[in-house]
Amino acid sequence: MRINRVIVSPEVAEKIERKHNVQDWEAQEIFFNEDAFLYTRRSQRVRGRYLAYGRTYTGRYFAVAYVHQRSGVAKVVSARDMTSQERRQYEREN
């Protein structure tokens, strides 16, 4: 699945900053950081939703929930730091 553009609505940007201390640009950054591995899988809980695991240029590890739309657009639903278990799995995959 190819991602060409990432959209974070103002409401989601406010929520992820308030709840998870994540800036919208950080959530977008993991999709385009060529120096880091991007691991994506389908959500087991919500149909049509995906989870992306990646690292920002500054080294933060994030899990980003998004909906994949046509023409390569990812609409971010939520973003947070990876749990320790997610990070171990991410590093094993990398």
DSSP file with accessible surface (Angstrom, degrees, kcal/mol):
  #  RESIDUE AA STRUCTURE BP1 BP2  ACC     N-H-->O    O-->H-N    N-H-->O    O-->H-N    TCO  KAPPA ALPHA  PHI   PSI    X-CA   Y-CA   Z-CA
    1    1 A M              0   0  124      0, 0.0     2,-0.5     0, 0.0     0, 0.0   0.000 360.0 360.0 360.0 126.4    0.0    0.0    0.0
    2    2 A R        -     0   0  189     71,-0.0     2,-0.5     2,-0.0     0, 0.0  -0.820 360.0-158.7 -99.8 132.4    1.5    3.3   -1.1
    3    3 A I        +     0   0   27     -2,-0.5    70,-0.2    28,-0.2    69,-0.1  -0.945  21.4 162.3-110.7 119.0    1.0    6.5    1.0
    4    4 A N        +     0   0   94     68,-3.0     2,-0.3    -2,-0.5    69,-0.2   0.650  69.0  21.3-103.5 -24.6    1.5    9.7   -1.0
    5    5 A R  E     -a   73   0A 150     67,-1.8    69,-2.6     2,-0.0     2,-0.4  -0.997  61.5-153.1-149.4 143.4   -0.2   12.1    1.4
    6    6 A V  E     -a   74   0A  13     -2,-0.3     2,-0.5    67,-0.2    69,-0.2  -0.979  10.9-161.8-122.8 130.5   -1.2   12.2    5.1
    7    7 A I  E     -a   75   0A  51     67,-2.9    69,-2.7    -2,-0.4     2,-0.5  -0.942   8.8-177.8-114.9 131.2   -4.1   14.2    6.4
    8    8 A V        -     0   0   20     -2,-0.5    69,-0.1    67,-0.2    67,-0.0  -0.978  22.8-139.9-124.7 114.2   -4.6   15.1   10.1
    9    9 A S     >  -     0   0   25     -2,-0.5     4,-2.8    67,-0.5     5,-0.2  -0.304  23.8-112.2 -68.7 157.5   -7.8   17.0   10.8
   10   10 A P  H  > S+     0   0  102      0, 0.0     4,-2.2     0, 0.0     5,-0.2   0.875 118.4  53.1 -57.8 -35.9   -7.7   19.9   13.3
   11   11 A E  H  > S+     0   0  138      2,-0.2     4,-2.1     1,-0.2     5,-0.1   0.923 111.8  43.8 -67.1 -43.0   -9.8   17.8   15.7
   12   12 A V  H  > S+     0   0   24      2,-0.2     4,-3.0     1,-0.2     5,-0.3   0.908 111.5  54.7 -68.3 -40.5   -7.5   14.8   15.6
   13   13 A A  H  X S+     0   0   17     -4,-2.8     4,-1.7     1,-0.2    -2,-0.2   0.928 110.3  46.2 -58.8 -43.3   -4.4   17.1   15.9
   14   14 A E  H  X S+     0   0   98     -4,-2.2     4,-2.5    -5,-0.2     5,-0.2   0.919 113.7  49.5 -65.5 -42.2   -5.8   18.6   19.1
   15   15 A K  H  X S+     0   0   58     -4,-2.1     4,-3.2     1,-0.2     5,-0.4   0.936 111.4  46.2 -64.6 -46.9   -6.7   15.2   20.5
   16   16 A I  H  X S+     0   0    0     -4,-3.0     6,-1.6     1,-0.2     4,-1.5   0.843 114.6  48.8 -70.3 -28.5   -3.4   13.6   19.9
   17   17 A E  H  X S+     0   0   98     -4,-1.7     4,-1.2    -5,-0.3    -1,-0.2   0.938 117.3  40.7 -71.3 -44.8   -1.5   16.6   21.3
   18   18 A R  H  < S+     0   0  155     -4,-2.5    -2,-0.2    -5,-0.2    -3,-0.2   0.936 127.0  30.8 -69.1 -46.8   -3.7   16.7   24.4
   19   19 A K  H  < S+     0   0  128     -4,-3.2    -3,-0.2    -5,-0.2    -2,-0.2   0.828 137.0  18.1 -84.7 -33.0   -3.9   13.0   25.1
   20   20 A H  H  < S-     0   0   57     -4,-1.5    61,-0.2    -5,-0.4    -3,-0.2   0.361  92.0-120.3-125.7   2.6   -0.6   11.7   23.8
   21   21 A N     <  +     0   0  109     -4,-1.2     2,-0.5     1,-0.2    -4,-0.3   0.891  65.5 140.9  55.9  42.6    1.7   14.6   23.5
   22   22 A V        -     0   0    0     -6,-1.6     2,-0.2    57,-0.2    -1,-0.2  -0.973  46.3-139.9-118.3 128.4    2.1   14.0   19.8
   23   23 A Q    >>  -     0   0   57     -2,-0.5     4,-1.7     1,-0.1     3,-0.7  -0.598  22.4-120.5 -82.1 149.0    2.3   16.8   17.2
   24   24 A D  H 3> S+     0   0   59      1,-0.3     4,-1.9    -2,-0.2     5,-0.2   0.889 113.2  55.2 -59.0 -37.9    0.4   16.3   13.9
   25   25 A W  H 3> S+     0   0  123      1,-0.2     4,-1.9     2,-0.2    -1,-0.3   0.829 104.4  54.8 -66.6 -28.8    3.6   16.7   11.9
   26   26 A E  H <> S+     0   0   12     -3,-0.7     4,-1.1     2,-0.2    -1,-0.2   0.913 106.4  50.6 -69.1 -41.4    5.3   13.9   13.9
   27   27 A A  H  < S+     0   0    0     -4,-1.7     4,-0.4     1,-0.2     3,-0.3   0.894 114.0  45.4 -62.2 -38.0    2.4   11.6   13.1
   28   28 A Q  H >< S+     0   0   60     -4,-1.9     3,-1.2     1,-0.2     4,-0.4   0.865 103.1  66.4 -70.5 -35.3    2.8   12.5    9.4
   29   29 A E  H >X S+     0   0   35     -4,-1.9     3,-1.5     1,-0.3     4,-1.0   0.811  87.2  65.2 -61.3 -35.1    6.6   12.1    9.5
   30   30 A I  T 3< S+     0   0    3     -4,-1.1    25,-0.3     1,-0.3    -1,-0.3   0.810  96.7  58.3 -63.6 -24.5    6.7    8.4   10.2
   31   31 A F  T <4 S+     0   0   21     -3,-1.2    -1,-0.3    -4,-0.4    -2,-0.2   0.717 116.1  32.7 -74.5 -19.8    5.2    7.7    6.8
   32   32 A F  T <4 S+     0   0   86     -3,-1.5     2,-1.0    -4,-0.4    -1,-0.2   0.361  79.8 118.6-121.1   3.6    8.0    9.5    4.9
   33   33 A N    ><  -     0   0    9     -4,-1.0     3,-1.4    -3,-0.2    22,-0.2  -0.616  39.6-172.3 -76.4 102.6   11.2    8.9    7.0
   34   34 A E  T 3  S+     0   0  184     -2,-1.0    -1,-0.2     1,-0.3     4,-0.1   0.663  80.1  63.0 -71.8 -14.5   13.4    7.0    4.6
   35   35 A D  T 3  S+     0   0  128     20,-0.1     2,-0.3    -3,-0.1    -1,-0.3   0.499 101.5  59.9 -85.9  -5.4   15.9    6.3    7.4
   36   36 A A  S <  S-     0   0   18     -3,-1.4     2,-0.2    19,-0.1    21,-0.0  -0.929  85.6-111.2-128.3 150.8   13.4    4.3    9.4
   37   37 A F        -     0   0   69     -2,-0.3     2,-0.5    53,-0.0    18,-0.3  -0.553  25.1-150.5 -76.2 136.3   11.4    1.1    8.8
   38   38 A L        -     0   0   57     -2,-0.2     2,-0.5    16,-0.1    16,-0.2  -0.963  10.9-169.0-112.8 119.0    7.6    1.5    8.4
   39   39 A Y  E     -B   53   0A  49     14,-2.6    14,-3.3    -2,-0.5     2,-0.4  -0.937   8.0-177.0-109.5 126.4    5.6   -1.5    9.6
   40   40 A T  E     +B   52   0A  55     -2,-0.5     2,-0.3    12,-0.2    12,-0.2  -0.969   7.2 166.0-127.7 140.9    1.9   -1.5    8.7
   41   41 A R  E     -B   51   0A  75     10,-2.3    10,-3.1    -2,-0.4     2,-0.2  -0.977  39.9 -94.7-145.9 160.4   -0.9   -3.9    9.5
   42   42 A R  E     -B   50   0A 164     -2,-0.3     8,-0.3     8,-0.2     2,-0.2  -0.481  45.4-108.3 -71.3 143.9   -4.7   -4.1    9.5
   43   43 A S        -     0   0   24      6,-3.0     6,-0.2     3,-0.3     5,-0.2  -0.511  18.6-154.4 -69.7 137.7   -6.4   -3.2   12.7
   44   44 A Q  S    S+     0   0  181     -2,-0.2    -1,-0.1     1,-0.1     3,-0.1   0.645  91.6  45.9 -85.4 -15.6   -8.0   -6.3   14.3
   45   45 A R  S    S+     0   0  237      1,-0.2     2,-0.5     4,-0.0    -1,-0.1   0.827 112.0  40.8 -95.2 -38.8  -10.6   -4.1   16.1
   46   46 A V  S >  S-     0   0   58      3,-0.1     3,-1.5     0, 0.0    -3,-0.3  -0.960  78.9-126.2-124.0 123.1  -11.9   -1.7   13.5
   47   47 A R  T 3  S+     0   0  246     -2,-0.5     3,-0.1     1,-0.2    -3,-0.1  -0.374  94.5  17.9 -65.2 137.1  -12.7   -2.6    9.9
   48   48 A G  T 3  S+     0   0   38      1,-0.3    20,-0.6    -5,-0.2     2,-0.3   0.472 100.4 114.3  83.0   2.2  -11.0   -0.4    7.3
   49   49 A R  E <   - C   0  67A  75     -3,-1.5    -6,-3.0    -6,-0.2     2,-0.3  -0.830  45.7-163.8-109.9 146.9   -8.4    0.9    9.8
   50   50 A Y  E     -BC  42  66A  32     16,-3.2    16,-2.5    -2,-0.3     2,-0.5  -0.874  11.7-140.4-124.5 158.0   -4.7    0.3    9.7
   51   51 A L  E     -BC  41  65A  27    -10,-3.1   -10,-2.3    -2,-0.3     2,-0.4  -0.980  14.5-164.7-119.2 129.5   -1.9    0.7   12.2
   52   52 A A  E     -BC  40  64A   0     12,-2.8    12,-2.9    -2,-0.5     2,-0.5  -0.948   1.6-162.4-114.0 134.4    1.5    2.1   11.2
   53   53 A Y  E     +BC  39  63A  11    -14,-3.3   -14,-2.6    -2,-0.4     2,-0.3  -0.973  31.3 130.9-116.1 127.0    4.6    1.7   13.4
   54   54 A G  E     - C   0  62A   1      8,-2.1     8,-2.8    -2,-0.5     2,-0.4  -0.953  46.8-105.8-162.7 179.7    7.5    3.9   12.6
   55   55 A R  E     - C   0  61A  62    -18,-0.3     6,-0.2    -2,-0.3   -22,-0.2  -0.938  24.6-132.7-123.4 142.1   10.1    6.4   13.9
   56   56 A T    >   -     0   0    0      4,-2.5     3,-1.5    -2,-0.4   -30,-0.1  -0.335  35.2-101.6 -81.6 171.6   10.4   10.1   13.5
   57   57 A Y  T 3  S+     0   0  129      1,-0.3    -1,-0.1     2,-0.1   -31,-0.0   0.795 124.9  54.7 -64.0 -26.3   13.6   11.9   12.4
   58   58 A T  T 3  S-     0   0  103      2,-0.1    -1,-0.3     1,-0.0    -3,-0.0   0.468 123.8-103.9 -87.6  -3.0   14.2   12.8   16.1
   59   59 A G    <   +     0   0   31     -3,-1.5     2,-0.2     1,-0.3    -2,-0.1   0.500  69.8 143.9  98.9   5.1   14.0    9.2   17.1
   60   60 A R        -     0   0   62      1,-0.0    -4,-2.5    21,-0.0     2,-0.5  -0.580  43.3-137.7 -77.8 141.5   10.5    8.9   18.7
   61   61 A Y  E     -C   55   0A  35     -2,-0.2    21,-2.0    -6,-0.2     2,-0.3  -0.895  28.0-176.0-103.4 123.3    8.7    5.7   18.0
   62   62 A F  E     -CD  54  81A   0     -8,-2.8    -8,-2.1    -2,-0.5     2,-0.5  -0.880  28.3-151.1-123.9 151.6    5.0    6.0   17.2
   63   63 A A  E     -CD  53  80A   4     17,-2.8    17,-2.0    -2,-0.3     2,-0.5  -0.988  25.0-169.6-111.8 123.4    1.9    3.9   16.5
   64   64 A V  E     -CD  52  79A   0    -12,-2.9   -12,-2.8    -2,-0.5     2,-0.4  -0.975  11.3-153.0-121.5 122.4   -0.4    5.7   14.2
   65   65 A A  E     +CD  51  78A  13     13,-2.2    12,-3.1    -2,-0.5    13,-1.6  -0.791  30.3 159.6 -91.0 134.9   -4.0    4.6   13.4
   66   66 A Y  E     -CD  50  76A   1    -16,-2.5   -16,-3.2    -2,-0.4     2,-0.5  -0.973  40.7-123.3-151.5 163.5   -5.3    5.6   10.0
   67   67 A V  E     -CD  49  75A  50      8,-2.2     8,-2.8    -2,-0.3     2,-0.6  -0.953  28.8-135.3-109.0 127.6   -7.8    5.0    7.3
   68   68 A H  E     - D   0  74A  61    -20,-0.6     2,-0.2    -2,-0.5     6,-0.2  -0.750  26.9-171.0 -86.5 123.2   -6.4    4.3    3.9
   69   69 A Q  E >>  - D   0  73A  77      4,-3.6     4,-0.8    -2,-0.6     3,-0.7  -0.661  32.6 -74.6-108.2 167.9   -8.3    6.3    1.2
   70   70 A R  G >4 S+     0   0  226     -2,-0.2     3,-0.7     1,-0.2    -1,-0.2  -0.115 111.6  31.5 -58.5 158.7   -8.1    6.1   -2.6
   71   71 A S  G 34 S-     0   0  103      1,-0.2    -1,-0.2    -3,-0.1   -67,-0.1   0.751 132.2 -65.3  62.2  27.6   -5.1    7.6   -4.4
   72   72 A G  G <4 S+     0   0    8     -3,-0.7   -68,-3.0     1,-0.2   -67,-1.8   0.749  88.4 147.8  77.3  24.8   -2.7    6.9   -1.6
   73   73 A V  E <<  -aD   5  69A  13     -4,-0.8    -4,-3.6    -3,-0.7     2,-0.5  -0.806  31.1-160.2 -97.5 131.8   -4.1    9.2    1.1
   74   74 A A  E     -aD   6  68A   0    -69,-2.6   -67,-2.9    -2,-0.4     2,-0.7  -0.959   3.9-157.6-109.3 122.4   -3.8    8.2    4.8
   75   75 A K  E     -aD   7  67A  93     -8,-2.8    -8,-2.2    -2,-0.5   -67,-0.2  -0.884  19.8-134.0-101.6 111.6   -6.3    9.9    7.1
   76   76 A V  E     + D   0  66A   1    -69,-2.7   -67,-0.5    -2,-0.7   -10,-0.3  -0.437  28.3 174.7 -70.3 133.5   -4.9    9.8   10.7
   77   77 A V  E     -     0   0A  33    -12,-3.1     2,-0.3     1,-0.4   -11,-0.2   0.733  67.6 -13.9-104.7 -36.8   -7.3    8.8   13.4
   78   78 A S  E     - D   0  65A  27    -13,-1.6   -13,-2.2   -63,-0.0    -1,-0.4  -0.982  54.8-163.6-161.3 161.0   -5.0    8.7   16.3
   79   79 A A  E     + D   0  64A   0     -2,-0.3     2,-0.3   -15,-0.2   -15,-0.2  -0.979  17.5 153.9-152.9 142.7   -1.2    8.6   17.2
   80   80 A R  E     - D   0  63A  71    -17,-2.0   -17,-2.8    -2,-0.3     2,-0.1  -0.960  48.2 -76.6-157.1 168.2    0.7    7.7   20.3
   81   81 A D  E     - D   0  62A  74     -2,-0.3   -19,-0.3   -19,-0.2     2,-0.1  -0.438  57.8-102.7 -67.5 146.8    4.1    6.4   21.5
   82   82 A M        -     0   0   20    -21,-2.0   -21,-0.1   -28,-0.1    -1,-0.1  -0.402  34.1-116.5 -65.6 148.3    4.6    2.7   20.9
   83   83 A T     >  -     0   0   67      1,-0.1     4,-2.6    -3,-0.1     5,-0.2  -0.373  31.7-104.2 -74.4 166.4    4.3    0.5   24.0
   84   84 A S  H  > S+     0   0   85      1,-0.2     4,-2.2     2,-0.2     5,-0.2   0.898 124.1  51.1 -61.8 -37.0    7.4   -1.4   25.0
   85   85 A Q  H  > S+     0   0  131      2,-0.2     4,-2.2     1,-0.2    -1,-0.2   0.925 110.4  48.2 -65.8 -43.2    6.0   -4.6   23.5
   86   86 A E  H  > S+     0   0   29      1,-0.2     4,-2.8     2,-0.2    -2,-0.2   0.907 111.0  51.3 -63.3 -39.5    5.3   -2.8   20.2
   87   87 A R  H  X S+     0   0  105     -4,-2.6     4,-2.7     2,-0.2     5,-0.2   0.912 108.0  51.1 -67.3 -40.4    8.7   -1.3   20.1
   88   88 A R  H  X S+     0   0  132     -4,-2.2     4,-1.9     1,-0.2    -1,-0.2   0.937 113.3  45.8 -60.7 -44.1   10.4   -4.7   20.7
   89   89 A Q  H  X S+     0   0   65     -4,-2.2     4,-2.3     2,-0.2    -2,-0.2   0.918 111.5  52.3 -64.7 -42.2    8.4   -6.2   17.9
   90   90 A Y  H  X S+     0   0    2     -4,-2.8     4,-1.6     1,-0.2    -2,-0.2   0.930 110.3  47.9 -58.9 -45.4    9.2   -3.2   15.6
   91   91 A E  H  < S+     0   0   92     -4,-2.7    -1,-0.2     1,-0.2    -2,-0.2   0.844 110.1  52.4 -68.4 -31.7   12.9   -3.6   16.3
   92   92 A R  H  < S+     0   0  176     -4,-1.9    -1,-0.2    -5,-0.2    -2,-0.2   0.893 111.0  47.6 -67.1 -39.4   12.7   -7.4   15.6
   93   93 A E  H  <        0   0   98     -4,-2.3    -2,-0.2    -5,-0.1    -1,-0.2   0.790 360.0 360.0 -69.9 -30.0   11.0   -6.7   12.3
   94   94 A N     <        0   0  109     -4,-1.6    -1,-0.1    -5,-0.2    -3,-0.1   0.016 360.0 360.0 -75.5 360.0   13.6   -4.0   11.3
